[in-house]
């Protein structure tokens, strides 16, 4: 029995999202569905007619010129072709995902986990590679996917029906397109979560094919805004969800090969401004840390220091990881002054800093250092955005957001 599939194209902009029907063996008949690739888009595969909107467990993929060919079960030719995929997609970006039975979304990765079989690394003219659902867990990017299903031939002729358009509008919902409700003029902040939770990639963790980098945008932004991450000379694209979170799988090979072991990110927040962030990490040759790592948490939960919060003292918190001892001294530099505190047994620290110094700091940047007992010296940076009141009663934010953790041994 011939199976039916769907491909849900999620660009992060609700008005550009769409879903197309794909019939098994259409490619063998010379009638594949063709889609123009869009930078940063996700292509979610689904099996039609199932109780849950799950993706096929296995597909085959191959690169033909600049195009990505996707073959479903028992197919000889591709029934789905994403045109110009290898021209417009950021290098190293895997845009093909599916939903598993547990409700989570995953990439398609090769059964034989070699880099050459990863979708971004497919060689031109190579054979079709078997890939399975179950790579790095991801989120379906940007705004909610519409459920508009239409015949590709009718779409090409501009004959998509009003009923289908109504179904799309009904399923997008207000939350998918409404911007974050921040005051007009508020700027944008960006942060990246520590890599592997502690900014240390052990030997066993380095054995994975990919690692999912996560972070958050705060201040002024809209679901669907694009975040770009730079790693090892490559650019990875992520799209911001309605709650400001973003998630993008990156190649472990790039994490290991990056010269300064630092991920750098940037965003242009819709209605806000450009914000940047960075996260440094350490590579260990074994599974027992020998180096010290240091991180600083966002200054406030949203890394935006408001006028109301700008009183008294602020507790600047973070963590020492890797090789350290309880009592190791962490030193913060803010507004040309230093503030110190001891690391607890679990590596956490909390150091009070006058809010006046945070407000007066010219670059809104906290710098930190620690020397891990028996480890190495480590440094960290945390930028924050400073909010001030206008005469009209609204708030604005001065400064951007950059979260930069520099670990021992990197020379940064």
C-alpha positions as CSV (number, residue, x, y, z in Angstrom):
1,X,0.0,0.0,0.0
2,X,1.3,3.4,-1.0
3,X,2.0,5.7,2.0
4,X,1.3,9.4,2.3
5,X,3.7,11.8,3.9
6,X,3.7,15.5,4.7
7,X,6.5,18.0,4.9
8,X,5.9,21.0,7.2
9,X,8.0,23.9,6.2
10,X,8.7,26.1,9.2
11,X,10.6,29.3,8.5
12,X,9.9,30.9,11.8
13,X,7.5,33.4,10.2
14,X,3.9,32.2,10.4
15,X,2.9,33.8,7.1
16,X,5.6,31.8,5.3
17,X,5.0,28.4,6.9
18,X,3.2,25.7,4.9
19,X,2.6,22.0,4.7
20,X,2.7,19.9,1.5
21,X,1.5,16.4,0.8
22,X,4.1,13.9,-0.5
23,X,3.0,10.6,-2.0
24,X,5.3,7.6,-1.8
25,X,6.9,6.6,-5.1
26,X,6.0,10.0,-6.7
27,X,9.7,10.4,-7.4
28,X,9.8,7.0,-9.2
29,X,7.1,8.3,-11.5
30,X,9.0,11.5,-12.2
31,X,6.6,13.7,-10.1
32,X,8.6,14.7,-7.0
33,X,7.5,17.5,-4.7
34,X,10.0,20.4,-5.0
35,X,10.5,23.0,-2.4
36,X,12.8,26.1,-2.6
37,X,15.1,26.0,0.4
38,X,15.0,29.0,2.8
39,X,17.9,29.8,5.1
40,X,17.3,28.6,8.7
41,X,14.1,26.8,7.9
42,X,13.1,23.5,9.4
43,X,11.6,20.7,7.3
44,X,9.5,18.5,9.5
45,X,8.6,15.1,8.0
46,X,5.3,13.3,9.0
47,X,3.6,10.1,8.2
48,X,0.1,10.9,7.1
49,X,-2.9,8.9,8.5
50,X,-1.2,8.0,11.8
51,X,-2.7,8.5,15.3
52,X,0.2,10.9,16.2
53,X,2.0,13.3,13.8
54,X,5.2,11.3,13.9
55,X,8.0,11.3,11.4
56,X,9.1,8.3,9.5
57,X,11.7,6.3,11.4
58,X,14.0,6.0,8.5
59,X,14.6,7.9,5.2
60,X,17.4,8.1,2.6
61,X,19.1,11.3,1.7
62,X,21.6,12.3,-1.0
63,X,23.0,15.4,-2.5
64,X,22.5,16.2,-6.2
65,X,24.2,19.4,-7.1
66,X,22.9,22.1,-4.7
67,X,19.7,20.1,-4.0
68,X,18.8,17.7,-1.1
69,X,17.0,14.6,-2.3
70,X,14.8,12.7,0.3
71,X,13.7,9.2,-0.4
72,X,11.0,7.4,1.6
73,X,10.6,3.7,2.3
74,X,11.5,1.4,-0.7
75,X,11.9,4.4,-3.1
76,X,14.5,4.4,-5.9
77,X,14.1,8.1,-6.7
78,X,13.4,11.0,-4.4
79,X,9.8,12.0,-3.8
80,X,10.9,15.2,-2.0
81,X,13.5,17.6,-3.3
82,X,14.6,20.7,-1.4
83,X,16.1,22.9,-4.1
84,X,19.3,24.9,-3.4
85,X,19.6,23.5,0.1
86,X,23.4,23.4,-0.1
87,X,23.5,27.0,-1.4
88,X,21.3,28.9,1.1
89,X,21.6,26.8,4.3
90,X,24.3,27.8,6.7
91,X,27.3,25.4,6.6
92,X,26.8,22.6,9.0
93,X,23.0,23.2,9.4
94,X,20.7,20.2,9.5
95,X,17.2,21.3,8.7
96,X,15.4,17.9,8.4
97,X,13.6,16.9,11.6
98,X,10.7,14.7,12.7
99,X,8.6,14.1,15.8
100,X,9.0,10.9,17.7
101,X,6.4,8.9,19.6
102,X,7.4,10.6,22.9
103,X,6.4,14.0,21.4
104,X,9.9,15.3,21.1
105,X,11.5,16.5,17.9
106,X,14.8,15.1,16.6
107,X,17.2,15.4,13.7
108,X,17.7,12.7,11.1
109,X,21.2,11.3,11.5
110,X,23.1,8.5,9.8
111,X,22.7,4.9,11.1
112,X,26.4,4.6,10.6
113,X,27.4,7.8,12.6
114,X,30.1,9.1,10.4
115,X,30.3,12.8,9.7
116,X,30.2,12.1,5.9
117,X,26.7,10.8,6.4
118,X,25.4,13.9,8.1
119,X,22.9,15.8,5.9
120,X,25.1,19.0,5.9
121,X,28.2,16.9,5.0
122,X,26.7,14.9,2.1
123,X,29.1,14.7,-0.8
124,X,28.0,15.8,-4.2
125,X,27.1,12.8,-6.4
126,X,27.4,10.3,-3.5
127,X,25.1,7.4,-2.9
128,X,21.9,7.7,-0.9
129,X,22.6,7.4,2.8
130,X,20.2,5.8,5.4
131,X,19.4,8.2,8.2
132,X,17.3,7.6,11.2
133,X,15.1,9.8,13.5
134,X,17.0,10.2,16.8
135,X,19.8,12.7,16.6
136,X,19.9,15.8,18.7
137,X,16.7,16.8,20.3
138,X,15.5,20.1,18.8
139,X,12.5,22.4,19.0
140,X,10.4,23.1,15.9
141,X,11.6,26.6,15.2
142,X,9.8,29.9,15.5
143,X,6.1,30.3,15.3
144,X,3.6,27.5,15.4
145,X,3.3,25.5,12.1
146,X,0.2,26.0,10.1
147,X,-1.7,22.9,9.0
148,X,-2.5,24.0,5.5
149,X,-2.2,20.9,3.2
150,X,-2.5,21.5,-0.4
151,X,-1.8,19.9,-3.8
152,X,1.6,21.2,-5.0
153,X,0.3,21.4,-8.6
154,X,-2.6,23.7,-7.4
155,X,-0.2,25.7,-5.4
156,X,2.0,26.2,-8.4
157,X,-1.0,27.5,-10.3
158,X,-2.0,29.8,-7.5
159,X,-5.2,27.9,-6.8
160,X,-4.9,27.1,-3.1
161,X,-8.5,27.2,-1.8
162,X,-10.0,29.7,0.7
163,X,-10.8,26.8,3.0
164,X,-7.2,25.8,3.2
165,X,-6.1,29.4,3.9
166,X,-8.7,29.6,6.7
167,X,-7.4,26.4,8.2
168,X,-3.9,27.8,8.2
169,X,-5.0,31.0,9.9
170,X,-7.0,29.2,12.5
171,X,-4.0,27.1,13.5
172,X,-1.4,29.8,13.7
173,X,-2.9,31.4,16.8
174,X,-2.1,34.8,18.2
175,X,0.9,33.7,20.3
176,X,2.8,32.5,17.2
177,X,3.0,36.0,15.7
178,X,2.7,38.4,18.5
179,X,5.9,40.0,19.7
180,X,7.2,39.8,23.2
181,X,5.3,42.3,25.2
182,X,8.1,44.6,26.2
183,X,7.8,48.4,26.3
184,X,8.4,50.3,23.0
185,X,12.1,51.1,22.6
186,X,13.3,48.3,24.8
187,X,16.5,46.7,23.4
188,X,17.4,43.1,22.9
189,X,19.5,40.8,25.1
190,X,21.0,37.4,24.2
191,X,22.6,34.6,26.2
192,X,23.9,31.1,25.6
193,X,23.7,28.3,28.2
194,X,27.0,26.8,29.4
195,X,28.1,24.1,27.0
196,X,27.4,20.6,28.4
197,X,26.0,22.3,31.5
198,X,29.5,23.0,32.9
199,X,31.4,24.4,29.9
200,X,33.5,21.2,29.9
201,X,33.3,18.7,27.1
202,X,34.8,15.4,28.4
203,X,36.2,12.7,26.2
204,X,32.9,10.7,26.3
205,X,30.8,13.8,25.6
206,X,33.0,14.5,22.6
207,X,32.1,11.1,21.2
208,X,28.7,12.4,20.1
209,X,28.0,13.4,16.5
210,X,26.3,16.7,17.4
211,X,25.6,18.9,20.4
212,X,22.6,21.1,20.8
213,X,23.4,24.7,21.8
214,X,20.7,26.4,23.7
215,X,20.1,30.0,24.8
216,X,17.5,32.7,25.2
217,X,16.6,36.1,23.8
218,X,15.0,38.7,26.1
219,X,13.9,42.3,25.9
220,X,12.4,43.2,22.6
221,X,12.1,40.3,20.1
222,X,9.5,38.4,18.1
223,X,9.0,34.7,17.7
224,X,10.8,33.8,14.5
225,X,13.7,36.2,14.9
226,X,16.9,34.6,13.7
227,X,20.0,33.9,15.8
228,X,23.3,33.2,14.1
229,X,26.0,31.2,15.9
230,X,29.6,31.2,14.6
231,X,31.8,28.2,15.3
232,X,35.0,27.0,13.6
233,X,34.5,29.4,10.7
234,X,30.9,28.1,10.1
235,X,27.6,29.7,10.7
236,X,24.7,27.9,12.3
237,X,21.2,29.4,12.2
238,X,18.5,29.1,14.9
239,X,15.1,30.7,15.1
240,X,13.6,32.2,18.3
241,X,10.5,30.5,19.9
242,X,7.6,32.4,21.4
243,X,9.2,32.3,24.9
244,X,12.5,33.6,23.6
245,X,14.4,30.3,23.7
246,X,16.4,29.0,20.8
247,X,18.1,25.7,20.1
248,X,20.4,24.6,17.3
249,X,22.5,21.4,16.8
250,X,26.1,22.0,15.9
251,X,28.7,19.5,14.8
252,X,30.8,18.0,17.5
253,X,33.7,18.1,15.0
254,X,33.4,21.8,14.8
255,X,33.3,22.1,18.6
256,X,36.5,20.2,18.8
257,X,38.2,22.0,15.9
258,X,37.3,25.6,16.8
259,X,40.6,27.4,17.4
260,X,39.5,29.4,20.5
261,X,36.8,26.9,21.7
262,X,34.2,29.7,21.8
263,X,30.7,29.9,20.3
264,X,29.7,33.4,19.4
265,X,26.1,34.5,18.6
266,X,24.3,37.5,17.4
267,X,20.7,38.6,16.8
268,X,18.8,41.6,15.5
269,X,15.7,41.6,17.8
270,X,12.5,42.7,16.0
271,X,11.7,46.1,17.4
272,X,14.9,46.0,19.4
273,X,18.6,46.2,18.6
274,X,21.5,44.0,17.7
275,X,22.7,41.8,20.6
276,X,25.6,39.5,20.9
277,X,26.7,36.6,23.2
278,X,29.5,34.2,23.5
279,X,30.2,31.0,25.4
280,X,33.7,29.6,25.9
281,X,34.2,25.9,26.8
282,X,37.1,23.5,27.6
283,X,38.0,20.3,25.9
284,X,39.2,17.5,28.1
285,X,41.3,14.5,26.8
286,X,39.8,12.3,29.5
287,X,36.6,12.1,31.6
288,X,38.2,13.5,34.8
289,X,38.5,17.3,34.5
290,X,42.1,18.7,34.9
291,X,41.2,22.3,33.9
292,X,39.1,24.9,35.6
293,X,36.1,26.6,34.0
294,X,34.1,29.6,35.2
295,X,30.7,31.0,34.3
296,X,28.6,34.0,35.4
297,X,24.8,33.8,35.4
298,X,22.7,36.5,33.8
299,X,22.6,39.6,36.1
300,X,18.8,39.2,36.5
301,X,16.6,36.4,35.2
302,X,16.2,38.3,31.9
303,X,19.7,40.0,32.0
304,X,18.0,43.4,31.9
305,X,18.7,45.6,34.8
306,X,15.6,47.8,35.2
307,X,15.3,51.1,37.1
308,X,13.3,49.3,39.8
309,X,16.1,46.7,40.3
310,X,18.8,49.4,40.2
311,X,18.9,49.9,44.0
312,X,21.0,48.6,46.8
313,X,23.2,45.6,45.9
314,X,22.8,42.8,43.4
315,X,23.9,39.3,44.0
316,X,26.1,38.2,41.0
317,X,26.1,34.4,40.9
318,X,27.8,31.8,38.9
319,X,29.8,28.6,39.1
320,X,33.3,27.2,39.1
321,X,33.6,23.8,37.5
322,X,36.3,21.3,36.5
323,X,39.3,21.3,38.8
324,X,38.7,23.5,41.9
325,X,38.3,23.4,45.7
326,X,35.8,24.8,48.1
327,X,37.0,28.3,49.1
328,X,38.7,29.2,45.8
329,X,38.3,32.9,45.4
330,X,36.3,34.4,42.5
331,X,37.0,38.1,41.8
332,X,34.6,40.3,39.8
333,X,35.5,43.6,38.2
334,X,32.7,46.1,37.8
335,X,33.0,49.8,37.0
336,X,36.8,49.6,37.7
337,X,36.3,48.1,41.2
338,X,36.8,44.5,42.4
339,X,34.5,42.4,44.5
340,X,35.4,38.9,45.7
341,X,33.7,35.8,47.1
342,X,34.5,32.2,47.8
343,X,33.3,29.2,45.8
344,X,31.1,26.8,47.8
345,X,31.7,23.0,47.9
346,X,29.5,22.6,44.8
347,X,31.4,25.4,42.9
348,X,28.6,28.0,43.2
349,X,29.4,31.5,44.3
350,X,27.3,34.7,45.1
351,X,29.0,38.1,45.3
352,X,27.2,41.3,46.2
353,X,27.9,44.2,43.9
354,X,26.4,47.7,44.4
355,X,23.7,48.4,41.8
356,X,25.1,51.9,41.4
357,X,28.4,50.3,40.0
358,X,26.4,48.1,37.6
359,X,24.6,51.2,36.4
360,X,27.7,53.3,36.1
361,X,29.9,50.6,34.3
362,X,30.7,52.1,30.9
363,X,30.5,48.9,29.0
364,X,27.9,47.1,31.2
365,X,30.3,44.2,31.4
366,X,31.2,42.0,34.4
367,X,34.6,40.4,34.3
368,X,35.5,37.5,36.6
369,X,38.6,35.4,37.3
370,X,39.4,32.4,39.5
371,X,42.4,30.1,40.0
372,X,41.2,26.5,40.5
373,X,43.2,24.7,43.2
374,X,45.1,22.1,41.3
375,X,43.6,23.3,38.1
376,X,44.1,26.3,35.9
377,X,43.2,30.0,35.9
378,X,39.9,30.7,34.3
379,X,38.0,33.9,33.3
380,X,34.5,34.8,32.4
381,X,32.6,37.8,31.0
382,X,28.9,38.6,31.4
383,X,27.4,41.6,29.6
384,X,24.0,42.9,30.6
385,X,21.5,45.5,29.4
386,X,20.8,48.6,31.5
387,X,17.2,49.9,31.6
388,X,16.4,53.5,32.5
389,X,13.2,55.5,32.8
390,X,12.2,58.0,30.2
391,X,10.1,61.1,31.0
392,X,7.1,59.5,29.3
393,X,7.1,56.7,31.8
394,X,8.3,54.0,29.4
395,X,11.6,52.2,29.8
396,X,14.6,51.9,27.5
397,X,17.6,49.7,27.7
398,X,21.2,50.8,27.4
399,X,23.8,48.2,26.3
400,X,23.5,44.8,24.8
401,X,24.1,41.3,26.1
402,X,27.2,39.2,25.8
403,X,27.8,36.1,27.8
404,X,31.4,35.0,27.4
405,X,33.0,32.3,29.5
406,X,36.7,31.9,29.1
407,X,38.3,28.8,30.4
408,X,41.8,28.0,31.5
409,X,44.2,26.9,28.8
410,X,42.5,28.9,26.0
411,X,44.7,31.9,26.3
412,X,41.8,34.3,26.0
